[in-house]
């Protein structure tokens, strides 16, 4: 009887270790295959040649133009990054919006970017803030201050989640959906989903109250995504995509790794995204319903949309990193027009529109930034924070949940809202049908200033001095 082979035998023959090793080794040893006969059997397990990057970037639509020197640098960086990204071998089309701004190294999808891939999901192109979205509730003729106060008492900003006695009821059908998915059924996912329900996080997430320009009705809009549970799914997705990247396309940038949709992993990840979408919508609903109950207000209308997600149309996957879907085909539960916030001192736009060859069925998701938060802070010099805040929020009820002002979320931190609106018209990116005129807003604020670890550090510093 000939010598038995093992995994090292296959590795020496040039095969990469895989799940098939065990089956192949058993078959070869049981049937005493060797020489040409064994190689013929192993032929079926040979990996196809690696998928290389395109030599030239796939052309994409540029729905943005620079209107000053600062914007010229921003737009150039966005286009340069897209030119690298559009060499990724799954990509068939793309577009950038008027609020586009770069994020990450060259080749990373910018905020305000849309990238279309064939039969592939790129987790890095929807980012960790999966299903970042906006929801509007129309409270009729309710007093905006009453709604604002009720909302402040109902929402939750900052890190972490709600304490057990402050948590919202987790819908049974949502729990079943988590438990039915091979990624989301993990206990840690479900615990996070429970704790984070009814929370808004930090950064540019907000709760906005204003009045409809058309009807005078009081409206509340919330902006946030899937919180820690979505970030955890993103991490899982990137790990899966990286395994495929190493095997089928090592030349692809890590941030652009993809999960082939037709694989078991692709189907599972796509299903997980849909569950997270439902969870995020419920996250908004909890805050809106709690506000209505606390204010004793009647809900007259409600609609929502994502602007940070992956949308499927046949075998094409539209990755929107901060882009508002105009086309109804992207939203299975469409109940109204779409929402585009600009900044806390500007109206939130209520829009509708059609797909075109250049907008790919999307509009901007907001005003965007021309500079980083750090750069914006430096631009204010030694001007006291309270003075900056007073000047930029005059006439508005603006609150920070942490009681610490974050000047990087004030209006001057964002691109000029009029420029964004003008470019929406110029490039055919949705028609404004109403505006929610600002009364006030709530944001997380600079919660890190008094974070526990910073308090401990300050205490330690004082102790050393004394």
C-alpha positions as CSV (number, residue, x, y, z in Angstrom):
1,X,0.0,0.0,0.0
2,X,1.3,3.4,-0.9
3,X,2.1,6.1,1.6
4,X,-0.8,8.2,2.8
5,X,-0.9,11.9,1.8
6,X,-1.7,14.8,4.2
7,X,-2.3,18.5,4.0
8,X,1.5,19.2,3.6
9,X,1.4,17.2,0.4
10,X,-1.3,19.4,-1.1
11,X,0.5,22.6,0.1
12,X,3.7,21.4,-1.6
13,X,1.7,20.9,-4.8
14,X,0.8,24.6,-4.7
15,X,-2.7,24.4,-3.2
16,X,-4.0,26.8,-0.5
17,X,-5.4,25.3,2.6
18,X,-9.2,25.2,2.6
19,X,-12.3,23.4,3.8
20,X,-12.0,21.0,0.8
21,X,-8.6,19.6,2.1
22,X,-10.2,17.1,4.4
23,X,-12.5,15.7,1.7
24,X,-9.8,15.5,-0.9
25,X,-7.3,13.9,1.4
26,X,-9.8,11.2,2.4
27,X,-10.7,10.5,-1.2
28,X,-7.1,10.3,-2.4
29,X,-6.1,7.9,0.4
30,X,-9.2,5.7,0.2
31,X,-8.8,5.3,-3.6
32,X,-5.0,5.2,-3.4
33,X,-4.6,7.8,-6.1
34,X,-1.1,8.9,-7.1
35,X,0.9,10.6,-9.8
36,X,-1.1,11.8,-12.8
37,X,-4.3,10.2,-11.5
38,X,-4.1,12.2,-8.3
39,X,-3.3,15.5,-10.1
40,X,-6.3,15.0,-12.4
41,X,-8.6,14.6,-9.4
42,X,-7.1,17.7,-7.8
43,X,-7.6,19.8,-10.9
44,X,-11.1,20.7,-9.7
45,X,-9.7,22.4,-6.6
46,X,-7.3,24.7,-8.4
47,X,-8.0,28.3,-7.7
48,X,-8.8,30.5,-10.7
49,X,-6.2,33.2,-11.5
50,X,-6.5,36.3,-9.2
51,X,-8.8,39.0,-10.3
52,X,-6.7,42.1,-11.2
53,X,-7.6,45.7,-10.9
54,X,-8.8,47.5,-14.0
55,X,-6.0,49.3,-15.8
56,X,-8.1,52.5,-16.1
57,X,-10.9,53.7,-13.7
58,X,-14.5,53.1,-14.7
59,X,-15.9,56.5,-15.7
60,X,-18.2,58.2,-13.0
61,X,-20.5,61.2,-12.9
62,X,-19.2,64.3,-11.1
63,X,-22.2,66.2,-9.7
64,X,-20.2,68.8,-7.9
65,X,-18.1,71.9,-8.7
66,X,-15.8,74.0,-6.6
67,X,-16.9,77.5,-5.9
68,X,-13.9,78.8,-4.0
69,X,-10.2,77.9,-3.4
70,X,-11.0,75.7,-0.3
71,X,-13.5,73.7,-2.3
72,X,-11.1,73.2,-5.2
73,X,-8.8,71.3,-2.9
74,X,-11.7,69.3,-1.5
75,X,-13.2,68.4,-4.9
76,X,-9.8,67.5,-6.3
77,X,-9.2,65.1,-3.3
78,X,-12.6,63.5,-3.8
79,X,-12.0,62.9,-7.6
80,X,-8.5,61.6,-7.0
81,X,-9.8,59.1,-4.4
82,X,-12.6,58.0,-6.7
83,X,-10.2,57.5,-9.6
84,X,-8.3,54.9,-7.5
85,X,-11.5,53.3,-6.2
86,X,-13.0,52.9,-9.7
87,X,-10.3,50.5,-10.7
88,X,-11.8,47.9,-8.3
89,X,-12.8,44.9,-10.6
90,X,-16.4,44.6,-9.5
91,X,-17.3,48.2,-10.2
92,X,-19.5,49.2,-13.2
93,X,-20.6,52.8,-12.4
94,X,-20.3,55.6,-9.8
95,X,-21.2,59.2,-9.0
96,X,-20.3,61.9,-6.5
97,X,-22.7,64.4,-5.0
98,X,-22.4,68.2,-4.2
99,X,-21.8,67.4,-0.5
100,X,-18.9,65.1,-1.3
101,X,-15.8,65.2,1.0
102,X,-12.8,62.8,1.2
103,X,-12.4,60.3,4.1
104,X,-9.5,57.9,4.6
105,X,-6.6,57.1,2.2
106,X,-6.8,57.4,-1.6
107,X,-9.2,54.8,-3.0
108,X,-11.7,55.1,-0.1
109,X,-15.2,55.9,-1.0
110,X,-15.9,59.6,-0.1
111,X,-18.8,60.8,1.9
112,X,-21.3,61.8,-0.8
113,X,-20.2,58.9,-3.1
114,X,-22.3,56.3,-4.9
115,X,-20.5,53.2,-6.3
116,X,-22.2,50.4,-8.3
117,X,-20.8,46.9,-8.1
118,X,-22.0,43.8,-9.9
119,X,-22.8,40.8,-7.7
120,X,-20.7,42.1,-4.9
121,X,-21.2,43.7,-1.5
122,X,-18.4,46.0,-0.3
123,X,-18.7,46.5,3.4
124,X,-16.1,49.3,3.4
125,X,-18.4,51.3,1.0
126,X,-21.3,51.5,3.4
127,X,-18.9,52.0,6.4
128,X,-19.4,51.3,10.1
129,X,-22.4,53.6,10.3
130,X,-24.7,51.1,8.5
131,X,-28.1,52.5,7.6
132,X,-27.5,56.1,8.8
133,X,-30.9,57.6,8.2
134,X,-33.4,60.3,8.8
135,X,-37.1,60.0,10.0
136,X,-39.7,62.8,10.1
137,X,-42.9,62.8,12.2
138,X,-45.5,65.5,11.5
139,X,-47.1,66.6,14.8
140,X,-49.7,68.9,13.3
141,X,-50.2,72.2,15.1
142,X,-48.3,71.1,18.3
143,X,-46.2,73.8,20.0
144,X,-42.5,73.2,18.8
145,X,-41.2,74.0,22.3
146,X,-43.4,71.2,23.8
147,X,-42.1,68.8,21.2
148,X,-38.6,69.9,21.8
149,X,-38.8,69.4,25.6
150,X,-40.5,66.0,25.2
151,X,-37.9,64.9,22.7
152,X,-35.1,66.0,25.0
153,X,-36.6,63.9,27.8
154,X,-37.1,60.9,25.4
155,X,-33.9,60.6,23.4
156,X,-30.4,59.5,24.3
157,X,-27.1,60.8,22.9
158,X,-23.5,59.9,23.7
159,X,-21.6,56.6,24.0
160,X,-23.1,53.3,25.2
161,X,-26.7,52.4,25.5
162,X,-29.6,52.7,27.9
163,X,-29.7,51.2,31.3
164,X,-31.9,48.2,31.7
165,X,-34.8,50.0,33.4
166,X,-34.7,52.7,30.7
167,X,-34.7,50.3,27.7
168,X,-37.4,50.1,25.1
169,X,-39.3,46.9,24.4
170,X,-37.5,44.8,21.8
171,X,-40.1,43.7,19.2
172,X,-40.4,39.9,19.1
173,X,-40.3,39.7,15.3
174,X,-37.1,41.7,15.3
175,X,-35.5,39.3,17.9
176,X,-36.6,36.4,15.7
177,X,-34.9,38.0,12.7
178,X,-31.6,38.4,14.7
179,X,-31.8,34.8,15.8
180,X,-32.4,33.5,12.3
181,X,-29.2,35.1,10.9
182,X,-25.9,33.2,11.3
183,X,-24.0,36.5,12.0
184,X,-26.5,38.4,14.1
185,X,-27.6,35.5,16.3
186,X,-24.5,35.9,18.5
187,X,-25.5,36.9,22.1
188,X,-23.3,40.1,21.9
189,X,-25.2,41.3,18.8
190,X,-28.5,40.9,20.5
191,X,-27.4,42.5,23.8
192,X,-26.1,45.5,21.9
193,X,-29.3,45.7,19.9
194,X,-31.4,45.8,23.1
195,X,-29.2,48.4,24.8
196,X,-28.8,50.7,21.8
197,X,-32.5,50.8,20.9
198,X,-33.7,54.4,21.3
199,X,-30.2,56.0,21.2
200,X,-28.6,58.4,18.7
201,X,-24.9,58.3,19.4
202,X,-22.7,61.3,18.6
203,X,-20.9,63.1,15.8
204,X,-23.3,64.7,13.3
205,X,-26.4,62.8,14.5
206,X,-29.2,65.1,15.7
207,X,-32.8,65.6,16.7
208,X,-34.3,68.6,14.8
209,X,-37.6,70.4,15.5
210,X,-39.1,72.9,13.1
211,X,-42.2,74.0,11.1
212,X,-43.2,73.0,7.6
213,X,-42.9,76.0,5.3
214,X,-46.0,74.7,3.3
215,X,-48.4,73.8,6.1
216,X,-47.0,75.4,9.3
217,X,-47.2,72.0,11.0
218,X,-44.6,71.2,13.7
219,X,-42.2,68.4,12.5
220,X,-39.4,66.5,14.2
221,X,-36.6,64.8,12.4
222,X,-34.0,62.4,13.8
223,X,-30.7,61.5,12.2
224,X,-28.7,58.5,13.3
225,X,-27.7,54.9,12.2
226,X,-27.5,51.5,13.6
227,X,-25.1,52.4,16.5
228,X,-22.8,49.7,18.0
229,X,-24.8,46.8,16.6
230,X,-24.3,48.1,13.0
231,X,-20.6,48.8,13.7
232,X,-20.2,45.2,14.9
233,X,-21.8,43.8,11.7
234,X,-19.5,46.1,9.7
235,X,-16.4,44.6,11.4
236,X,-17.7,41.1,10.8
237,X,-18.4,42.0,7.1
238,X,-14.9,43.4,6.6
239,X,-13.3,40.2,8.0
240,X,-15.4,38.1,5.6
241,X,-14.5,40.4,2.7
242,X,-10.8,40.3,3.6
243,X,-10.8,36.5,3.4
244,X,-12.2,36.6,-0.1
245,X,-9.9,39.5,-1.1
246,X,-6.8,37.4,-0.2
247,X,-8.1,34.5,-2.1
248,X,-9.6,36.0,-5.3
249,X,-8.2,39.6,-5.7
250,X,-5.1,40.4,-3.5
251,X,-4.5,43.5,-5.6
252,X,-7.7,45.1,-4.4
253,X,-7.3,47.7,-1.6
254,X,-8.3,46.3,1.8
255,X,-11.0,49.0,2.2
256,X,-12.6,47.9,-1.1
257,X,-12.6,44.1,-0.4
258,X,-15.9,42.5,-1.3
259,X,-18.2,39.6,-0.5
260,X,-19.4,37.8,-3.6
261,X,-23.2,38.0,-3.4
262,X,-23.9,34.5,-4.8
263,X,-21.8,32.8,-2.0
264,X,-23.3,31.6,1.2
265,X,-21.5,34.3,3.0
266,X,-22.9,36.9,0.6
267,X,-26.5,35.8,1.1
268,X,-26.0,35.8,4.9
269,X,-24.4,39.2,5.0
270,X,-27.1,40.7,2.7
271,X,-29.8,39.3,5.0
272,X,-28.0,40.7,8.0
273,X,-28.0,44.2,6.4
274,X,-31.8,44.0,6.0
275,X,-32.3,43.0,9.6
276,X,-30.1,46.0,10.7
277,X,-32.2,48.2,8.5
278,X,-35.3,47.1,10.3
279,X,-33.6,47.6,13.7
280,X,-32.5,51.1,12.7
281,X,-36.0,52.1,11.6
282,X,-37.3,50.8,14.9
283,X,-34.6,52.9,16.7
284,X,-36.1,56.0,15.2
285,X,-39.7,55.0,15.9
286,X,-39.0,54.4,19.6
287,X,-37.8,58.0,20.0
288,X,-40.6,59.5,17.9
289,X,-43.3,57.5,19.6
290,X,-41.9,58.3,23.1
291,X,-41.8,62.0,22.2
292,X,-45.4,61.9,21.0
293,X,-46.6,60.2,24.2
294,X,-44.7,62.5,26.5
295,X,-45.9,65.6,24.6
296,X,-49.5,64.3,24.3
297,X,-49.2,65.0,20.6
298,X,-51.0,63.4,17.6
299,X,-48.9,61.9,14.8
300,X,-50.3,63.1,11.5
301,X,-47.7,61.7,9.1
302,X,-44.3,59.9,9.1
303,X,-41.6,58.9,6.6
304,X,-38.0,58.1,6.5
305,X,-35.0,57.2,4.3
306,X,-31.5,55.8,4.7
307,X,-28.5,57.6,3.1
308,X,-25.8,55.2,4.1
309,X,-26.6,51.7,2.8
310,X,-26.4,49.2,0.0
311,X,-29.3,49.1,-2.4
312,X,-30.0,46.2,-4.7
313,X,-31.4,46.3,-8.3
314,X,-31.1,42.9,-10.0
315,X,-27.4,41.9,-9.9
316,X,-26.3,45.5,-9.2
317,X,-25.4,46.8,-5.7
318,X,-25.6,50.5,-5.2
319,X,-23.3,51.5,-2.3
320,X,-24.3,54.9,-1.1
321,X,-21.9,56.4,1.4
322,X,-23.9,59.5,2.4
323,X,-26.3,59.8,-0.6
324,X,-30.1,60.0,-0.4
325,X,-32.1,57.5,-2.6
326,X,-34.5,59.2,-5.0
327,X,-35.7,56.1,-6.8
328,X,-38.5,54.2,-5.1
329,X,-37.0,50.9,-6.3
330,X,-34.3,51.2,-3.6
331,X,-36.8,51.5,-0.7
332,X,-39.3,48.6,-0.1
333,X,-41.3,50.5,2.5
334,X,-41.5,53.9,0.8
335,X,-44.2,56.1,2.5
336,X,-43.3,59.6,1.4
337,X,-40.7,61.9,-0.1
338,X,-37.0,62.0,1.1
339,X,-35.2,64.2,3.6
340,X,-32.0,66.2,3.1
341,X,-30.7,68.1,6.2
342,X,-28.1,70.9,5.7
343,X,-27.2,72.3,9.1
344,X,-28.9,73.3,12.3
345,X,-29.6,76.8,11.2
346,X,-30.9,75.9,7.7
347,X,-34.2,74.2,6.8
348,X,-34.4,70.4,6.2
349,X,-35.3,69.8,2.6
350,X,-38.2,67.5,1.7
351,X,-37.5,66.3,-1.8
352,X,-38.6,64.0,-4.6
353,X,-37.0,63.1,-7.9
354,X,-36.2,60.7,-10.7
355,X,-33.2,58.5,-11.6
356,X,-31.0,59.8,-14.4
357,X,-27.8,58.5,-16.0
358,X,-25.8,60.9,-13.9
359,X,-27.5,60.8,-10.5
360,X,-27.9,57.0,-10.6
361,X,-31.1,57.5,-8.5
362,X,-29.5,59.5,-5.7
363,X,-29.3,63.0,-4.2
364,X,-27.0,64.6,-1.6
365,X,-27.5,63.6,2.0
366,X,-26.6,67.0,3.5
367,X,-24.2,69.9,3.3
368,X,-20.9,68.1,3.8
369,X,-17.6,69.5,5.0
370,X,-14.7,71.2,3.3
371,X,-12.3,70.8,6.2
372,X,-11.7,68.4,9.1
373,X,-13.1,69.0,12.6
374,X,-9.5,69.8,13.8
375,X,-9.0,72.3,11.1
376,X,-12.3,73.9,11.8
377,X,-11.5,74.3,15.5
378,X,-8.1,75.9,14.6
379,X,-9.9,78.3,12.2
380,X,-11.8,79.8,15.2
381,X,-8.5,80.9,16.9
382,X,-9.0,82.2,20.5
383,X,-12.6,83.2,20.1
384,X,-14.5,81.9,23.2
385,X,-16.7,78.9,22.4
386,X,-19.7,80.6,24.0
387,X,-19.3,83.6,21.7
388,X,-19.1,81.4,18.6
389,X,-22.2,79.4,19.8
390,X,-24.2,82.6,20.4
391,X,-23.4,84.1,17.0
392,X,-24.2,80.9,15.0
393,X,-27.4,79.8,16.8
394,X,-29.1,83.2,17.3
395,X,-32.9,82.8,17.5
396,X,-32.7,79.0,17.7
397,X,-33.2,76.5,20.6
398,X,-30.0,74.5,20.3
399,X,-29.1,72.1,23.0
400,X,-26.2,69.7,23.5
401,X,-27.1,66.5,25.4
402,X,-23.8,66.5,27.3
403,X,-24.1,70.2,28.2
404,X,-20.8,70.8,26.4
405,X,-20.8,72.8,23.1
406,X,-19.3,71.1,20.1
407,X,-18.3,73.9,17.7
408,X,-17.5,71.3,14.9
409,X,-21.3,70.8,14.6
410,X,-22.2,74.5,14.3
411,X,-23.3,75.8,10.9
412,X,-19.8,77.3,9.9
413,X,-18.4,73.7,10.1
414,X,-20.4,72.8,7.0
415,X,-20.3,73.7,3.3
416,X,-22.5,76.6,2.2
417,X,-26.0,75.4,2.1
418,X,-27.0,77.6,-0.8
419,X,-24.2,76.2,-2.9
420,X,-25.4,72.6,-2.2
421,X,-29.0,73.6,-3.1
422,X,-27.9,75.4,-6.3
423,X,-25.9,72.4,-7.4
424,X,-28.8,70.1,-6.7
425,X,-30.8,72.1,-9.2
426,X,-27.9,72.3,-11.7
427,X,-27.2,68.6,-11.7
428,X,-30.8,67.3,-11.4
429,X,-30.5,65.9,-7.9
430,X,-34.0,66.1,-6.6
431,X,-36.8,68.7,-6.5
432,X,-37.5,70.5,-3.2
433,X,-41.3,70.2,-2.4
434,X,-41.2,71.6,1.1
435,X,-38.8,72.8,3.8
436,X,-38.8,72.3,7.6
437,X,-37.8,75.7,9.0
438,X,-35.6,75.4,12.1
439,X,-36.9,75.9,15.6
440,X,-34.1,74.1,17.4
441,X,-32.0,70.9,17.6
442,X,-30.3,68.6,20.0
443,X,-26.9,66.9,19.5
444,X,-24.5,64.9,21.6
445,X,-22.1,67.8,22.1
446,X,-18.5,67.4,23.3
447,X,-19.3,64.5,25.6
448,X,-15.6,63.5,25.7
449,X,-14.7,66.6,27.6
450,X,-16.1,65.1,30.8
451,X,-15.7,61.4,29.9
452,X,-14.8,59.3,32.9
453,X,-11.2,58.6,31.7
454,X,-10.6,62.4,31.3
455,X,-12.0,63.1,34.7
456,X,-9.6,60.5,36.2
457,X,-6.7,62.0,34.2
458,X,-7.5,65.5,35.5
459,X,-7.8,64.3,39.0
460,X,-4.4,62.5,38.8
461,X,-2.8,65.7,37.4
462,X,-4.2,67.8,40.3
463,X,-2.9,65.3,42.8
464,X,0.6,65.4,41.3
465,X,0.6,69.2,41.5
466,X,-0.5,69.2,45.1
